[in-house]
């Protein structure tokens, strides 16, 4: 049996890709393991959105050399966004990498290659188990035949996946389920791939290519399959979910969301990420119509609170339009929680413009926020924009903004004290408490029995910190109520 370890960096689209590949490999009889030291195959799904993520990848690759030296047949594969545009550099710099396949490479081709890697690994593992002392040579010879650049290697070969694997491969491209030990099953389903927006700071359109949507029917089938297999939380993923358009029927995101909400079963649905320029009332009305399935949570990326900077970023909305959209979301979806992404220090951002961002953050009062200093990415338009802000100034802006965001999160969290929330119990923590998640995506901690993991229960919130709510169970597991997860 071949054991596989996944290291996944970056966004939920990467998580969905890793989960899909994991499901495909399980179909080939592989098992997922929790650490590198137990693996025959390590797959690293890479992120190029910030320079820091890339640096982390390189130091991680350095650490893996030790594992490769101990286990000569160990294969290390790199996939995802960095693999899309640094393939040659990686192959040259890290000789012990077995294969590289970019996020834009055709998925069935990659899975066909991967199926072959598994067959090779089975042979090499057997040879190794029988003390065949030239295993290292065998590995190198076979790698040379297969080729380390997946796209190039497959263009020279005519491997064909058997029909069953072809079908599983097509499903795997849409994502799959992750279930770390002792936790609930979560399914991550891609509803679109790629992006057409070309925000000037973002490398995704270059690494993942043009936007394409999966058929609604296939998505509903995939979600139904995951629910039957025990998934309790489904996340629908697209770089801009609001631009979803079924290639067969041309129906849009609201119709997809409704179709998923109508799938029978006890599960919650989240989606990431909407784009403020494209969010429409019909999507919000569907969320309000199915509170038992569709979580009252919206991750709504602001990026900047200055209309001039937003224009430089090519976000195609103004500060005022963003705030109007927030009002609409709050008006249509009762008790909705909001999270966001914010960049500080974008090229040309003045101190006054930063203060506008700070002000919008204060006005909105996000439940949660991810904030970053701008990271310069090759190929993007912003790469060549003049940068007038020093690293020290950027760091000071980030620290200042994060203080505002923390205060906002604390204030919104405190509004839940004394309220009853329906939560999904995710796992037992190391200190014996239960960790659950509310519909608004808040972490909720309380005392309870481990058998409650995977159930929906009602909890009264007694304390609220900036990153966590604490409470007490008030109702034993039941079917999901209409009011689930919403603060009154
Ligand atoms: S919408 Fe903008 S930030 Fe999001 S993936 Fe597309 S280009 Fe990147």
Boltz pocket constraint, residues with backbone or C-beta under 6 A from the ligand:
constraints:
  - pocket:
      binder: B
      contacts: [[A, 195], [A, 196], [A, 197], [A, 198], [A, 199], [A, 202], [A, 203], [A, 204], [A, 205], [A, 239], [A, 240], [A, 275]]
      max_distance: 6.0
